[in-house]
Every structure is written in C-alpha cells, then in structure tokens.
Amino acid sequence: MATSNDVIVMYGTAWCSDCTRSKRVFAIHEIEYKYIDIDVQEWAADEVVKLNGGNKSVPTIVFPDGTVLVEPSDQDLETKLGV
C-alpha cells in the first residue's frame, strides 16, 4: 500500500523525532497526508523495509508520483511539496 492515487503517505513511529518534525511541516503548510505508524501496523514495517532497500528508516514519505523521501530535512520536504 505505497500510495493511493493522489495521497501522500508517511510511514513513521510515535517515538521518532524526525517524524514529528515532518508532521509539523505538513501542518504548517496545511498539506493533507495519510500517516501510518509502523509500530502499530506490522505490515507497514515490512513495506518500509521494501521501500528502503532493507532498512527500517522513518519517516519514509511516499508521494503520488512514486517518489520516496527517507528522513528528509524540512527543506527537502518543502521543496518536494512545492512550498
């Protein structure tokens, strides 16, 4: 379940400070996205590993165009979002 049409999907965890930071970027710019906690949804942890070549890195953000950002800086995320 990488993406669903025009939905940005962010895989993360509750304890991840980078995830909190990325969520803040989405909130500041009022960008809608779907958040999936990989500690709650076990299948999502497997998806993250597949997306990251065997690494369980979060946040992993999947865009509708298939682009994947892993642990992006605020600037990289904002650039991809076009804000």
mmCIF file of the N, C-alpha and C atoms, coordinates in Angstrom:
data_MODEL
# 
_entry.id   MODEL 
# 
loop_
_atom_site.group_PDB 
_atom_site.id 
_atom_site.type_symbol 
_atom_site.label_atom_id 
_atom_site.label_alt_id 
_atom_site.label_comp_id 
_atom_site.label_asym_id 
_atom_site.label_entity_id 
_atom_site.label_seq_id 
_atom_site.pdbx_PDB_ins_code 
_atom_site.Cartn_x 
_atom_site.Cartn_y 
_atom_site.Cartn_z 
_atom_site.occupancy 
_atom_site.B_iso_or_equiv 
_atom_site.pdbx_formal_charge 
_atom_site.auth_seq_id 
_atom_site.auth_comp_id 
_atom_site.auth_asym_id 
_atom_site.auth_atom_id 
_atom_site.pdbx_PDB_model_num 
ATOM 1   N N  . MET A 1 1  ? 0.825  -1.187 0.000  1.00 0.00 ? 1  MET A N  1 
ATOM 2   C CA . MET A 1 1  ? 0.000  0.000  0.000  1.00 0.00 ? 1  MET A CA 1 
ATOM 3   C C  . MET A 1 1  ? 0.863  1.240  0.000  1.00 0.00 ? 1  MET A C  1 
ATOM 4   N N  . ALA A 1 2  ? 1.691  1.394  -0.964 1.00 0.00 ? 2  ALA A N  1 
ATOM 5   C CA . ALA A 1 2  ? 2.603  2.524  -1.005 1.00 0.00 ? 2  ALA A CA 1 
ATOM 6   C C  . ALA A 1 2  ? 1.850  3.846  -1.142 1.00 0.00 ? 2  ALA A C  1 
ATOM 7   N N  . THR A 1 3  ? 1.007  3.972  -2.153 1.00 0.00 ? 3  THR A N  1 
ATOM 8   C CA . THR A 1 3  ? 0.225  5.196  -2.294 1.00 0.00 ? 3  THR A CA 1 
ATOM 9   C C  . THR A 1 3  ? -1.169 4.857  -2.789 1.00 0.00 ? 3  THR A C  1 
ATOM 10  N N  . SER A 1 4  ? -2.036 5.808  -2.677 1.00 0.00 ? 4  SER A N  1 
ATOM 11  C CA . SER A 1 4  ? -3.400 5.655  -3.168 1.00 0.00 ? 4  SER A CA 1 
ATOM 12  C C  . SER A 1 4  ? -3.751 6.897  -3.973 1.00 0.00 ? 4  SER A C  1 
ATOM 13  N N  . ASN A 1 5  ? -3.591 6.817  -5.286 1.00 0.00 ? 5  ASN A N  1 
ATOM 14  C CA . ASN A 1 5  ? -3.884 7.914  -6.205 1.00 0.00 ? 5  ASN A CA 1 
ATOM 15  C C  . ASN A 1 5  ? -3.133 9.189  -5.853 1.00 0.00 ? 5  ASN A C  1 
ATOM 16  N N  . ASP A 1 6  ? -3.810 10.167 -5.276 1.00 0.00 ? 6  ASP A N  1 
ATOM 17  C CA . ASP A 1 6  ? -3.173 11.456 -5.023 1.00 0.00 ? 6  ASP A CA 1 
ATOM 18  C C  . ASP A 1 6  ? -2.886 11.693 -3.545 1.00 0.00 ? 6  ASP A C  1 
ATOM 19  N N  . VAL A 1 7  ? -2.702 10.635 -2.801 1.00 0.00 ? 7  VAL A N  1 
ATOM 20  C CA . VAL A 1 7  ? -2.484 10.746 -1.360 1.00 0.00 ? 7  VAL A CA 1 
ATOM 21  C C  . VAL A 1 7  ? -1.002 10.581 -1.026 1.00 0.00 ? 7  VAL A C  1 
ATOM 22  N N  . ILE A 1 8  ? -0.476 11.499 -0.234 1.00 0.00 ? 8  ILE A N  1 
ATOM 23  C CA . ILE A 1 8  ? 0.874  11.353 0.300  1.00 0.00 ? 8  ILE A CA 1 
ATOM 24  C C  . ILE A 1 8  ? 0.770  10.437 1.509  1.00 0.00 ? 8  ILE A C  1 
ATOM 25  N N  . VAL A 1 9  ? 1.649  9.451  1.582  1.00 0.00 ? 9  VAL A N  1 
ATOM 26  C CA . VAL A 1 9  ? 1.644  8.512  2.697  1.00 0.00 ? 9  VAL A CA 1 
ATOM 27  C C  . VAL A 1 9  ? 2.949  8.663  3.462  1.00 0.00 ? 9  VAL A C  1 
ATOM 28  N N  . MET A 1 10 ? 2.831  8.879  4.774  1.00 0.00 ? 10 MET A N  1 
ATOM 29  C CA . MET A 1 10 ? 4.007  8.966  5.629  1.00 0.00 ? 10 MET A CA 1 
ATOM 30  C C  . MET A 1 10 ? 4.002  7.805  6.601  1.00 0.00 ? 10 MET A C  1 
ATOM 31  N N  . TYR A 1 11 ? 5.057  7.005  6.543  1.00 0.00 ? 11 TYR A N  1 
ATOM 32  C CA . TYR A 1 11 ? 5.260  5.917  7.492  1.00 0.00 ? 11 TYR A CA 1 
ATOM 33  C C  . TYR A 1 11 ? 6.157  6.444  8.602  1.00 0.00 ? 11 TYR A C  1 
ATOM 34  N N  . GLY A 1 12 ? 5.772  6.206  9.851  1.00 0.00 ? 12 GLY A N  1 
ATOM 35  C CA . GLY A 1 12 ? 6.564  6.700  10.963 1.00 0.00 ? 12 GLY A CA 1 
ATOM 36  C C  . GLY A 1 12 ? 6.287  5.934  12.237 1.00 0.00 ? 12 GLY A C  1 
ATOM 37  N N  . THR A 1 13 ? 6.788  6.484  13.340 1.00 0.00 ? 13 THR A N  1 
ATOM 38  C CA . THR A 1 13 ? 6.556  5.920  14.669 1.00 0.00 ? 13 THR A CA 1 
ATOM 39  C C  . THR A 1 13 ? 6.287  7.072  15.639 1.00 0.00 ? 13 THR A C  1 
ATOM 40  N N  . ALA A 1 14 ? 5.671  6.750  16.749 1.00 0.00 ? 14 ALA A N  1 
ATOM 41  C CA . ALA A 1 14 ? 5.350  7.765  17.757 1.00 0.00 ? 14 ALA A CA 1 
ATOM 42  C C  . ALA A 1 14 ? 6.599  8.331  18.424 1.00 0.00 ? 14 ALA A C  1 
ATOM 43  N N  . TRP A 1 15 ? 7.653  7.528  18.501 1.00 0.00 ? 15 TRP A N  1 
ATOM 44  C CA . TRP A 1 15 ? 8.863  7.936  19.218 1.00 0.00 ? 15 TRP A CA 1 
ATOM 45  C C  . TRP A 1 15 ? 9.894  8.642  18.337 1.00 0.00 ? 15 TRP A C  1 
ATOM 46  N N  . CYS A 1 16 ? 9.621  8.786  17.068 1.00 0.00 ? 16 CYS A N  1 
ATOM 47  C CA . CYS A 1 16 ? 10.581 9.323  16.098 1.00 0.00 ? 16 CYS A CA 1 
ATOM 48  C C  . CYS A 1 16 ? 10.510 10.849 16.030 1.00 0.00 ? 16 CYS A C  1 
ATOM 49  N N  . SER A 1 17 ? 11.584 11.519 16.424 1.00 0.00 ? 17 SER A N  1 
ATOM 50  C CA . SER A 1 17 ? 11.590 12.988 16.402 1.00 0.00 ? 17 SER A CA 1 
ATOM 51  C C  . SER A 1 17 ? 11.582 13.531 14.973 1.00 0.00 ? 17 SER A C  1 
ATOM 52  N N  . ASP A 1 18 ? 12.214 12.834 14.036 1.00 0.00 ? 18 ASP A N  1 
ATOM 53  C CA . ASP A 1 18 ? 12.173 13.271 12.639 1.00 0.00 ? 18 ASP A CA 1 
ATOM 54  C C  . ASP A 1 18 ? 10.753 13.176 12.084 1.00 0.00 ? 18 ASP A C  1 
ATOM 55  N N  . CYS A 1 19 ? 9.996  12.179 12.545 1.00 0.00 ? 19 CYS A N  1 
ATOM 56  C CA . CYS A 1 19 ? 8.594  12.043 12.124 1.00 0.00 ? 19 CYS A CA 1 
ATOM 57  C C  . CYS A 1 19 ? 7.777  13.223 12.632 1.00 0.00 ? 19 CYS A C  1 
ATOM 58  N N  . THR A 1 20 ? 8.002  13.596 13.869 1.00 0.00 ? 20 THR A N  1 
ATOM 59  C CA . THR A 1 20 ? 7.307  14.745 14.456 1.00 0.00 ? 20 THR A CA 1 
ATOM 60  C C  . THR A 1 20 ? 7.624  16.010 13.671 1.00 0.00 ? 20 THR A C  1 
ATOM 61  N N  . ARG A 1 21 ? 8.877  16.165 13.291 1.00 0.00 ? 21 ARG A N  1 
ATOM 62  C CA . ARG A 1 21 ? 9.306  17.331 12.524 1.00 0.00 ? 21 ARG A CA 1 
ATOM 63  C C  . ARG A 1 21 ? 8.626  17.358 11.154 1.00 0.00 ? 21 ARG A C  1 
ATOM 64  N N  . SER A 1 22 ? 8.580  16.209 10.479 1.00 0.00 ? 22 SER A N  1 
ATOM 65  C CA . SER A 1 22 ? 7.926  16.148 9.165  1.00 0.00 ? 22 SER A CA 1 
ATOM 66  C C  . SER A 1 22 ? 6.427  16.406 9.281  1.00 0.00 ? 22 SER A C  1 
ATOM 67  N N  . LYS A 1 23 ? 5.801  15.890 10.331 1.00 0.00 ? 23 LYS A N  1 
ATOM 68  C CA . LYS A 1 23 ? 4.375  16.160 10.559 1.00 0.00 ? 23 LYS A CA 1 
ATOM 69  C C  . LYS A 1 23 ? 4.140  17.663 10.715 1.00 0.00 ? 23 LYS A C  1 
ATOM 70  N N  . ARG A 1 24 ? 5.068  18.324 11.395 1.00 0.00 ? 24 ARG A N  1 
ATOM 71  C CA . ARG A 1 24 ? 4.951  19.769 11.602 1.00 0.00 ? 24 ARG A CA 1 
ATOM 72  C C  . ARG A 1 24 ? 5.007  20.507 10.257 1.00 0.00 ? 24 ARG A C  1 
ATOM 73  N N  . VAL A 1 25 ? 5.883  20.070 9.355  1.00 0.00 ? 25 VAL A N  1 
ATOM 74  C CA . VAL A 1 25 ? 5.967  20.691 8.027  1.00 0.00 ? 25 VAL A CA 1 
ATOM 75  C C  . VAL A 1 25 ? 4.632  20.546 7.298  1.00 0.00 ? 25 VAL A C  1 
ATOM 76  N N  . PHE A 1 26 ? 4.058  19.344 7.329  1.00 0.00 ? 26 PHE A N  1 
ATOM 77  C CA . PHE A 1 26 ? 2.748  19.140 6.697  1.00 0.00 ? 26 PHE A CA 1 
ATOM 78  C C  . PHE A 1 26 ? 1.697  20.065 7.322  1.00 0.00 ? 26 PHE A C  1 
ATOM 79  N N  . ALA A 1 27 ? 1.710  20.188 8.644  1.00 0.00 ? 27 ALA A N  1 
ATOM 80  C CA . ALA A 1 27 ? 0.716  21.012 9.343  1.00 0.00 ? 27 ALA A CA 1 
ATOM 81  C C  . ALA A 1 27 ? 0.878  22.495 9.019  1.00 0.00 ? 27 ALA A C  1 
ATOM 82  N N  . ILE A 1 28 ? 2.107  22.980 9.062  1.00 0.00 ? 28 ILE A N  1 
ATOM 83  C CA . ILE A 1 28 ? 2.367  24.400 8.786  1.00 0.00 ? 28 ILE A CA 1 
ATOM 84  C C  . ILE A 1 28 ? 1.843  24.793 7.408  1.00 0.00 ? 28 ILE A C  1 
ATOM 85  N N  . HIS A 1 29 ? 2.033  23.903 6.447  1.00 0.00 ? 29 HIS A N  1 
ATOM 86  C CA . HIS A 1 29 ? 1.646  24.206 5.065  1.00 0.00 ? 29 HIS A CA 1 
ATOM 87  C C  . HIS A 1 29 ? 0.270  23.650 4.695  1.00 0.00 ? 29 HIS A C  1 
ATOM 88  N N  . GLU A 1 30 ? -0.429 23.123 5.710  1.00 0.00 ? 30 GLU A N  1 
ATOM 89  C CA . GLU A 1 30 ? -1.789 22.595 5.535  1.00 0.00 ? 30 GLU A CA 1 
ATOM 90  C C  . GLU A 1 30 ? -1.874 21.584 4.389  1.00 0.00 ? 30 GLU A C  1 
ATOM 91  N N  . ILE A 1 31 ? -0.920 20.657 4.385  1.00 0.00 ? 31 ILE A N  1 
ATOM 92  C CA . ILE A 1 31 ? -0.862 19.593 3.383  1.00 0.00 ? 31 ILE A CA 1 
ATOM 93  C C  . ILE A 1 31 ? -1.486 18.339 3.985  1.00 0.00 ? 31 ILE A C  1 
ATOM 94  N N  . GLU A 1 32 ? -2.446 17.768 3.289  1.00 0.00 ? 32 GLU A N  1 
ATOM 95  C CA . GLU A 1 32 ? -3.067 16.530 3.760  1.00 0.00 ? 32 GLU A CA 1 
ATOM 96  C C  . GLU A 1 32 ? -2.176 15.343 3.415  1.00 0.00 ? 32 GLU A C  1 
ATOM 97  N N  . TYR A 1 33 ? -2.152 14.378 4.315  1.00 0.00 ? 33 TYR A N  1 
ATOM 98  C CA . TYR A 1 33 ? -1.374 13.166 4.101  1.00 0.00 ? 33 TYR A CA 1 
ATOM 99  C C  . TYR A 1 33 ? -1.967 12.066 4.960  1.00 0.00 ? 33 TYR A C  1 
ATOM 100 N N  . LYS A 1 34 ? -1.602 10.839 4.642  1.00 0.00 ? 34 LYS A N  1 
ATOM 101 C CA . LYS A 1 34 ? -2.032 9.702  5.453  1.00 0.00 ? 34 LYS A CA 1 
ATOM 102 C C  . LYS A 1 34 ? -0.837 9.251  6.276  1.00 0.00 ? 34 LYS A C  1 
ATOM 103 N N  . TYR A 1 35 ? -1.024 9.161  7.593  1.00 0.00 ? 35 TYR A N  1 
ATOM 104 C CA . TYR A 1 35 ? 0.042  8.728  8.494  1.00 0.00 ? 35 TYR A CA 1 
ATOM 105 C C  . TYR A 1 35 ? -0.195 7.280  8.895  1.00 0.00 ? 35 TYR A C  1 
ATOM 106 N N  . ILE A 1 36 ? 0.850  6.473  8.787  1.00 0.00 ? 36 ILE A N  1 
ATOM 107 C CA . ILE A 1 36 ? 0.767  5.071  9.181  1.00 0.00 ? 36 ILE A CA 1 
ATOM 108 C C  . ILE A 1 36 ? 1.897  4.782  10.161 1.00 0.00 ? 36 ILE A C  1 
ATOM 109 N N  . ASP A 1 37 ? 1.534  4.390  11.379 1.00 0.00 ? 37 ASP A N  1 
ATOM 110 C CA . ASP A 1 37 ? 2.505  4.065  12.424 1.00 0.00 ? 37 ASP A CA 1 
ATOM 111 C C  . ASP A 1 37 ? 2.961  2.624  12.229 1.00 0.00 ? 37 ASP A C  1 
ATOM 112 N N  . ILE A 1 38 ? 4.248  2.445  11.932 1.00 0.00 ? 38 ILE A N  1 
ATOM 113 C CA . ILE A 1 38 ? 4.750  1.098  11.644 1.00 0.00 ? 38 ILE A CA 1 
ATOM 114 C C  . ILE A 1 38 ? 4.879  0.230  12.892 1.00 0.00 ? 38 ILE A C  1 
ATOM 115 N N  . ASP A 1 39 ? 4.799  0.844  14.068 1.00 0.00 ? 39 ASP A N  1 
ATOM 116 C CA . ASP A 1 39 ? 4.793  0.051  15.302 1.00 0.00 ? 39 ASP A CA 1 
ATOM 117 C C  . ASP A 1 39 ? 3.406  -0.520 15.582 1.00 0.00 ? 39 ASP A C  1 
ATOM 118 N N  . VAL A 1 40 ? 2.385  0.086  14.994 1.00 0.00 ? 40 VAL A N  1 
ATOM 119 C CA . VAL A 1 40 ? 1.002  -0.360 15.181 1.00 0.00 ? 40 VAL A CA 1 
ATOM 120 C C  . VAL A 1 40 ? 0.572  -1.281 14.044 1.00 0.00 ? 40 VAL A C  1 
ATOM 121 N N  . GLN A 1 41 ? 0.918  -0.901 12.836 1.00 0.00 ? 41 GLN A N  1 
ATOM 122 C CA . GLN A 1 41 ? 0.566  -1.675 11.643 1.00 0.00 ? 41 GLN A CA 1 
ATOM 123 C C  . GLN A 1 41 ? 1.785  -2.491 11.209 1.00 0.00 ? 41 GLN A C  1 
ATOM 124 N N  . GLU A 1 42 ? 1.829  -3.750 11.587 1.00 0.00 ? 42 GLU A N  1 
ATOM 125 C CA . GLU A 1 42 ? 3.008  -4.574 11.312 1.00 0.00 ? 42 GLU A CA 1 
ATOM 126 C C  . GLU A 1 42 ? 3.318  -4.686 9.827  1.00 0.00 ? 42 GLU A C  1 
ATOM 127 N N  . TRP A 1 43 ? 2.289  -4.768 8.984  1.00 0.00 ? 43 TRP A N  1 
ATOM 128 C CA . TRP A 1 43 ? 2.521  -4.857 7.545  1.00 0.00 ? 43 TRP A CA 1 
ATOM 129 C C  . TRP A 1 43 ? 3.264  -3.631 7.030  1.00 0.00 ? 43 TRP A C  1 
ATOM 130 N N  . ALA A 1 44 ? 3.057  -2.482 7.677  1.00 0.00 ? 44 ALA A N  1 
ATOM 131 C CA . ALA A 1 44 ? 3.680  -1.241 7.228  1.00 0.00 ? 44 ALA A CA 1 
ATOM 132 C C  . ALA A 1 44 ? 5.187  -1.257 7.464  1.00 0.00 ? 44 ALA A C  1 
ATOM 133 N N  . ALA A 1 45 ? 5.624  -1.907 8.530  1.00 0.00 ? 45 ALA A N  1 
ATOM 134 C CA . ALA A 1 45 ? 7.061  -2.029 8.780  1.00 0.00 ? 45 ALA A CA 1 
ATOM 135 C C  . ALA A 1 45 ? 7.718  -2.798 7.639  1.00 0.00 ? 45 ALA A C  1 
ATOM 136 N N  . ASP A 1 46 ? 7.057  -3.841 7.163  1.00 0.00 ? 46 ASP A N  1 
ATOM 137 C CA . ASP A 1 46 ? 7.572  -4.606 6.025  1.00 0.00 ? 46 ASP A CA 1 
ATOM 138 C C  . ASP A 1 46 ? 7.626  -3.741 4.771  1.00 0.00 ? 46 ASP A C  1 
ATOM 139 N N  . GLU A 1 47 ? 6.622  -2.911 4.581  1.00 0.00 ? 47 GLU A N  1 
ATOM 140 C CA . GLU A 1 47 ? 6.581  -2.014 3.421  1.00 0.00 ? 47 GLU A CA 1 
ATOM 141 C C  . GLU A 1 47 ? 7.740  -1.024 3.467  1.00 0.00 ? 47 GLU A C  1 
ATOM 142 N N  . VAL A 1 48 ? 8.025  -0.479 4.645  1.00 0.00 ? 48 VAL A N  1 
ATOM 143 C CA . VAL A 1 48 ? 9.135  0.463  4.804  1.00 0.00 ? 48 VAL A CA 1 
ATOM 144 C C  . VAL A 1 48 ? 10.458 -0.217 4.466  1.00 0.00 ? 48 VAL A C  1 
ATOM 145 N N  . VAL A 1 49 ? 10.638 -1.428 4.930  1.00 0.00 ? 49 VAL A N  1 
ATOM 146 C CA . VAL A 1 49 ? 11.867 -2.172 4.634  1.00 0.00 ? 49 VAL A CA 1 
ATOM 147 C C  . VAL A 1 49 ? 12.011 -2.367 3.123  1.00 0.00 ? 49 VAL A C  1 
ATOM 148 N N  . LYS A 1 50 ? 10.927 -2.704 2.444  1.00 0.00 ? 50 LYS A N  1 
ATOM 149 C CA . LYS A 1 50 ? 10.962 -2.870 0.982  1.00 0.00 ? 50 LYS A CA 1 
ATOM 150 C C  . LYS A 1 50 ? 11.309 -1.554 0.287  1.00 0.00 ? 50 LYS A C  1 
ATOM 151 N N  . LEU A 1 51 ? 10.689 -0.480 0.730  1.00 0.00 ? 51 LEU A N  1 
ATOM 152 C CA . LEU A 1 51 ? 10.917 0.823  0.106  1.00 0.00 ? 51 LEU A CA 1 
ATOM 153 C C  . LEU A 1 51 ? 12.337 1.327  0.309  1.00 0.00 ? 51 LEU A C  1 
ATOM 154 N N  . ASN A 1 52 ? 12.983 0.895  1.392  1.00 0.00 ? 52 ASN A N  1 
ATOM 155 C CA . ASN A 1 52 ? 14.297 1.416  1.762  1.00 0.00 ? 52 ASN A CA 1 
ATOM 156 C C  . ASN A 1 52 ? 15.429 0.417  1.577  1.00 0.00 ? 52 ASN A C  1 
ATOM 157 N N  . GLY A 1 53 ? 15.242 -0.532 0.701  1.00 0.00 ? 53 GLY A N  1 
ATOM 158 C CA . GLY A 1 53 ? 16.323 -1.469 0.399  1.00 0.00 ? 53 GLY A CA 1 
ATOM 159 C C  . GLY A 1 53 ? 16.801 -2.259 1.592  1.00 0.00 ? 53 GLY A C  1 
ATOM 160 N N  . GLY A 1 54 ? 15.873 -2.641 2.466  1.00 0.00 ? 54 GLY A N  1 
ATOM 161 C CA . GLY A 1 54 ? 16.219 -3.457 3.620  1.00 0.00 ? 54 GLY A CA 1 
ATOM 162 C C  . GLY A 1 54 ? 16.356 -2.698 4.925  1.00 0.00 ? 54 GLY A C  1 
ATOM 163 N N  . ASN A 1 55 ? 16.249 -1.385 4.875  1.00 0.00 ? 55 ASN A N  1 
ATOM 164 C CA . ASN A 1 55 ? 16.377 -0.574 6.086  1.00 0.00 ? 55 ASN A CA 1 
ATOM 165 C C  . ASN A 1 55 ? 15.006 -0.152 6.606  1.00 0.00 ? 55 ASN A C  1 
ATOM 166 N N  . LYS A 1 56 ? 14.878 -0.138 7.910  1.00 0.00 ? 56 LYS A N  1 
ATOM 167 C CA . LYS A 1 56 ? 13.625 0.270  8.562  1.00 0.00 ? 56 LYS A CA 1 
ATOM 168 C C  . LYS A 1 56 ? 13.778 1.718  9.030  1.00 0.00 ? 56 LYS A C  1 
ATOM 169 N N  . SER A 1 57 ? 13.820 2.642  8.066  1.00 0.00 ? 57 SER A N  1 
ATOM 170 C CA . SER A 1 57 ? 14.058 4.052  8.353  1.00 0.00 ? 57 SER A CA 1 
ATOM 171 C C  . SER A 1 57 ? 12.757 4.839  8.292  1.00 0.00 ? 57 SER A C  1 
ATOM 172 N N  . VAL A 1 58 ? 12.556 5.699  9.279  1.00 0.00 ? 58 VAL A N  1 
ATOM 173 C CA . VAL A 1 58 ? 11.389 6.573  9.304  1.00 0.00 ? 58 VAL A CA 1 
ATOM 174 C C  . VAL A 1 58 ? 11.825 7.988  9.656  1.00 0.00 ? 58 VAL A C  1 
ATOM 175 N N  . PRO A 1 59 ? 11.112 8.987  9.168  1.00 0.00 ? 59 PRO A N  1 
ATOM 176 C CA . PRO A 1 59 ? 9.949  8.839  8.318  1.00 0.00 ? 59 PRO A CA 1 
ATOM 177 C C  . PRO A 1 59 ? 10.319 8.422  6.897  1.00 0.00 ? 59 PRO A C  1 
ATOM 178 N N  . THR A 1 60 ? 9.453  7.623  6.328  1.00 0.00 ? 60 THR A N  1 
ATOM 179 C CA . THR A 1 60 ? 9.502  7.306  4.905  1.00 0.00 ? 60 THR A CA 1 
ATOM 180 C C  . THR A 1 60 ? 8.226  7.890  4.322  1.00 0.00 ? 60 THR A C  1 
ATOM 181 N N  . ILE A 1 61 ? 8.392  8.795  3.378  1.00 0.00 ? 61 ILE A N  1 
ATOM 182 C CA . ILE A 1 61 ? 7.250  9.513  2.812  1.00 0.00 ? 61 ILE A CA 1 
ATOM 183 C C  . ILE A 1 61 ? 7.141  9.158  1.332  1.00 0.00 ? 61 ILE A C  1 
ATOM 184 N N  . VAL A 1 62 ? 5.979  8.634  0.950  1.00 0.00 ? 62 VAL A N  1 
ATOM 185 C CA . VAL A 1 62 ? 5.739  8.204  -0.426 1.00 0.00 ? 62 VAL A CA 1 
ATOM 186 C C  . VAL A 1 62 ? 4.752  9.173  -1.075 1.00 0.00 ? 62 VAL A C  1 
ATOM 187 N N  . PHE A 1 63 ? 5.141  9.701  -2.225 1.00 0.00 ? 63 PHE A N  1 
ATOM 188 C CA . PHE A 1 63 ? 4.327  10.673 -2.950 1.00 0.00 ? 63 PHE A CA 1 
ATOM 189 C C  . PHE A 1 63 ? 3.562  9.996  -4.082 1.00 0.00 ? 63 PHE A C  1 
ATOM 190 N N  . PRO A 1 64 ? 2.466  10.609 -4.513 1.00 0.00 ? 64 PRO A N  1 
ATOM 191 C CA . PRO A 1 64 ? 1.647  10.008 -5.572 1.00 0.00 ? 64 PRO A CA 1 
ATOM 192 C C  . PRO A 1 64 ? 2.415  9.694  -6.855 1.00 0.00 ? 64 PRO A C  1 
ATOM 193 N N  . ASP A 1 65 ? 3.495  10.441 -7.124 1.00 0.00 ? 65 ASP A N  1 
ATOM 194 C CA . ASP A 1 65 ? 4.276  10.189 -8.335 1.00 0.00 ? 65 ASP A CA 1 
ATOM 195 C C  . ASP A 1 65 ? 5.270  9.043  -8.162 1.00 0.00 ? 65 ASP A C  1 
ATOM 196 N N  . GLY A 1 66 ? 5.251  8.412  -6.977 1.00 0.00 ? 66 GLY A N  1 
ATOM 197 C CA . GLY A 1 66 ? 6.146  7.293  -6.714 1.00 0.00 ? 66 GLY A CA 1 
ATOM 198 C C  . GLY A 1 66 ? 7.454  7.677  -6.045 1.00 0.00 ? 66 GLY A C  1 
ATOM 199 N N  . THR A 1 67 ? 7.713  8.971  -5.926 1.00 0.00 ? 67 THR A N  1 
ATOM 200 C CA . THR A 1 67 ? 8.910  9.446  -5.253 1.00 0.00 ? 67 THR A CA 1 
ATOM 201 C C  . THR A 1 67 ? 8.856  9.080  -3.774 1.00 0.00 ? 67 THR A C  1 
ATOM 202 N N  . VAL A 1 68 ? 10.008 8.701  -3.223 1.00 0.00 ? 68 VAL A N  1 
ATOM 203 C CA . VAL A 1 68 ? 10.101 8.356  -1.809 1.00 0.00 ? 68 VAL A CA 1 
ATOM 204 C C  . VAL A 1 68 ? 11.178 9.222  -1.165 1.00 0.00 ? 68 VAL A C  1 
ATOM 205 N N  . LEU A 1 69 ? 10.826 9.897  -0.079 1.00 0.00 ? 69 LEU A N  1 
ATOM 206 C CA . LEU A 1 69 ? 11.808 10.623 0.724  1.00 0.00 ? 69 LEU A CA 1 
ATOM 207 C C  . LEU A 1 69 ? 11.965 9.890  2.045  1.00 0.00 ? 69 LEU A C  1 
ATOM 208 N N  . VAL A 1 70 ? 13.217 9.687  2.441  1.00 0.00 ? 70 VAL A N  1 
ATOM 209 C CA . VAL A 1 70 ? 13.517 8.989  3.685  1.00 0.00 ? 70 VAL A CA 1 
ATOM 210 C C  . VAL A 1 70 ? 14.275 9.941  4.597  1.00 0.00 ? 70 VAL A C  1 
ATOM 211 N N  . GLU A 1 71 ? 13.735 10.150 5.799  1.00 0.00 ? 71 GLU A N  1 
ATOM 212 C CA . GLU A 1 71 ? 14.331 11.055 6.776  1.00 0.00 ? 71 GLU A CA 1 
ATOM 213 C C  . GLU A 1 71 ? 14.707 12.398 6.140  1.00 0.00 ? 71 GLU A C  1 
ATOM 214 N N  . PRO A 1 72 ? 13.767 13.029 5.428  1.00 0.00 ? 72 PRO A N  1 
ATOM 215 C CA . PRO A 1 72 ? 14.116 14.277 4.741  1.00 0.00 ? 72 PRO A CA 1 
ATOM 216 C C  . PRO A 1 72 ? 14.296 15.439 5.712  1.00 0.00 ? 72 PRO A C  1 
ATOM 217 N N  . SER A 1 73 ? 15.140 16.371 5.301  1.00 0.00 ? 73 SER A N  1 
ATOM 218 C CA . SER A 1 73 ? 15.229 17.629 6.043  1.00 0.00 ? 73 SER A CA 1 
ATOM 219 C C  . SER A 1 73 ? 13.943 18.405 5.771  1.00 0.00 ? 73 SER A C  1 
ATOM 220 N N  . ASP A 1 74 ? 13.669 19.408 6.588  1.00 0.00 ? 74 ASP A N  1 
ATOM 221 C CA . ASP A 1 74 ? 12.494 20.251 6.344  1.00 0.00 ? 74 ASP A CA 1 
ATOM 222 C C  . ASP A 1 74 ? 12.588 20.877 4.956  1.00 0.00 ? 74 ASP A C  1 
ATOM 223 N N  . GLN A 1 75 ? 13.778 21.346 4.599  1.00 0.00 ? 75 GLN A N  1 
ATOM 224 C CA . GLN A 1 75 ? 13.972 21.998 3.303  1.00 0.00 ? 75 GLN A CA 1 
ATOM 225 C C  . GLN A 1 75 ? 13.702 21.028 2.149  1.00 0.00 ? 75 GLN A C  1 
ATOM 226 N N  . ASP A 1 76 ? 14.203 19.794 2.240  1.00 0.00 ? 76 ASP A N  1 
ATOM 227 C CA . ASP A 1 76 ? 13.961 18.810 1.178  1.00 0.00 ? 76 ASP A CA 1 
ATOM 228 C C  . ASP A 1 76 ? 12.477 18.486 1.056  1.00 0.00 ? 76 ASP A C  1 
ATOM 229 N N  . LEU A 1 77 ? 11.801 18.352 2.195  1.00 0.00 ? 77 LEU A N  1 
ATOM 230 C CA . LEU A 1 77 ? 10.375 18.050 2.177  1.00 0.00 ? 77 LEU A CA 1 
ATOM 231 C C  . LEU A 1 77 ? 9.587  19.220 1.590  1.00 0.00 ? 77 LEU A C  1 
ATOM 232 N N  . GLU A 1 78 ? 9.911  20.431 2.010  1.00 0.00 ? 78 GLU A N  1 
ATOM 233 C CA . GLU A 1 78 ? 9.216  21.610 1.483  1.00 0.00 ? 78 GLU A CA 1 
ATOM 234 C C  . GLU A 1 78 ? 9.461  21.771 -0.017 1.00 0.00 ? 78 GLU A C  1 
ATOM 235 N N  . THR A 1 79 ? 10.667 21.475 -0.472 1.00 0.00 ? 79 THR A N  1 
ATOM 236 C CA . THR A 1 79 ? 10.967 21.543 -1.904 1.00 0.00 ? 79 THR A CA 1 
ATOM 237 C C  . THR A 1 79 ? 10.109 20.554 -2.672 1.00 0.00 ? 79 THR A C  1 
ATOM 238 N N  . LYS A 1 80 ? 10.017 19.330 -2.178 1.00 0.00 ? 80 LYS A N  1 
ATOM 239 C CA . LYS A 1 80 ? 9.198  18.318 -2.846 1.00 0.00 ? 80 LYS A CA 1 
ATOM 240 C C  . LYS A 1 80 ? 7.727  18.719 -2.831 1.00 0.00 ? 80 LYS A C  1 
ATOM 241 N N  . LEU A 1 81 ? 7.274  19.322 -1.748 1.00 0.00 ? 81 LEU A N  1 
ATOM 242 C CA . LEU A 1 81 ? 5.881  19.758 -1.632 1.00 0.00 ? 81 LEU A CA 1 
ATOM 243 C C  . LEU A 1 81 ? 5.595  21.013 -2.456 1.00 0.00 ? 81 LEU A C  1 
ATOM 244 N N  . GLY A 1 82 ? 6.649  21.705 -2.873 1.00 0.00 ? 82 GLY A N  1 
ATOM 245 C CA . GLY A 1 82 ? 6.468  22.929 -3.653 1.00 0.00 ? 82 GLY A CA 1 
ATOM 246 C C  . GLY A 1 82 ? 6.007  24.111 -2.832 1.00 0.00 ? 82 GLY A C  1 
ATOM 247 N N  . VAL A 1 83 ? 6.423  24.147 -1.576 1.00 0.00 ? 83 VAL A N  1 
ATOM 248 C CA . VAL A 1 83 ? 6.019  25.253 -0.693 1.00 0.00 ? 83 VAL A CA 1 
ATOM 249 C C  . VAL A 1 83 ? 7.224  26.042 -0.212 1.00 0.00 ? 83 VAL A C  1 
# 
